[in-house]
Amino acid sequence: MRVLHFALAVLAVPAMVALVVAGGRSLKGNESVVAVDQIDPAAAMMPGQDTGAAPEEPATSAILAPAAPLPPKPAVHSRAIDPEVVAPPELSEEQLERVEPRAPLSDLALAGPPKPRRSKMPDGQDGTKLFQPVASAAGVIEAKGYSVTVSGIDVVKGDETCSDEGKSWACGTRARTAFRAFLRGRTVACAVPSQGGRGAVSTECWVGNKDVGQWLVENGWARAAQGGPYVEAGNKARADKKGIFGAAPSLGGLPALPAASGPAPAAPSSILPADDGAVTPPVDQPVPAQ
């Protein structure tokens, strides 16, 4: 009995495989067979047959036309603010006062020439700033068209000489050098007119908070004028033998001038050939090595 069942099962397997293969072929054949009228009804019509229907539109009619542009969106405004809170208060004409316009913030708006710079000197007087001053003598300042002589002093001229125990020395040059070292190109404020002139002006000058005349007299580089404000400082400088009232500067620490090695060789009168055609040989030239 078992042998019979086994034999039937073995015979059933090929039959099932054959049925599956046949069914697959049947399904594939049904899918591939498509009626011509299902693809294109116009192709299924016989030649010369007219159906009376309107011709179909071309395939490009299926493309959608571009959409019309949308209307612009309305502008979005900010929310309204209560005018009673942020708006300026309403004032009547009686509460308003008309004032003159303010002056320009700088002179550039007036398109006029620049004015000389002025500063307040320690005594409260207005002073004109003189930039890059040059000392032509001890107490004489020249800058930007001004020639200012410091008031209250007797200027020591540049060519003046002083005597020290019968020995003369150039105290004027020494005083001018000391005055230039004091200025060092710093700005000097002097009580001079706003417009410079070539004429000499005698007035007081300051470098920072230092009185220029006071500095010259107390260091002995200028004499105090009679009845001037620096008489006491001049007497003290004379008693202390400062500046031009002192001894001549010692030049002992300076190195001596080098001695001359010998007289310079004389140049020939001419480097042109002589009358006989011979070339003039050079003078005092080393003999070339053999």
Phi, psi and omega in degrees: 000317179294324180294326179292317179297321180294320180293321178295321180294322180292321179288333182288332184295311179296326179295321180292323179295320179294322178295320180295318180294318180294321178295321178295318178297321180297317179294320180294323178291323178293325181287326184280340181271112180233133180293146181293327181290341176282335180277305183215106181301329181291331180287332180283347180285149179284153177298134180086357180275130181245122181275344182083000181274155180292144179295145181286156179286153178297163184296335181289346179292345179285346180285128182288141175290149179299140182290149178292142180298143180287146177295146180299145180286143178296144180297138180269118179265150177289164183292152179291142179249144182294113182295338180288345183264315186253341181288147178296150181292146178283124181241147177278165180295333179292332182274351180265146180231126180273130181239164179286149178294151182288161179287157178299151181290336179211165179287347180295331180290337180274348179055039178249171179292144180293144179273150177299142180289137180233152180220161178273123175278166184304332180274006178089355181277144178290139179230148177265132181281129177249113183269147179049060181288151177239129181266109176278342175200171179287100181112000178241124184240133176236129180194130172054044178085357178265146170231100190251128171256125181296129183282157177086005182226161169257114186293138173270114183291157185293333181262011181283145178240151179238160183248136178228099181055047177082359180255127182270141177215156186279083181285333179295317177295321180293322179292320178296320179297319179294323179291321177295322177294328177291319181290310180051037178072009180287157180288135180248133176256119181234149179277076180241163177298160182293332178256121183286154178220166181278346179287154180286137179237130178256117182202173179272149181224155182224146169242103189067237176257013183258126176286123183294316179297319178299319181293318181297316185287316184290341176261003175079018179262008174200155178265143179284134179289147180296130180077007179274179183281356186246022183295316181296318179294325179292319178297322180291320179293325178292320180292325180275359180054056178261154173060235183287346179271355182264194182281161177294145180298140180277130179253017182291332182280352180280144179291148180289153178292140180294142180287150180290135181286341181155170180293146180291143180295142181280136179282146178295152182294331181202146176255006180278156179299150178288177183295329182277003178093352180280144179279136180290122181288151177293153183256142176056044176252142180295148179286129180297145181289142180279000000 
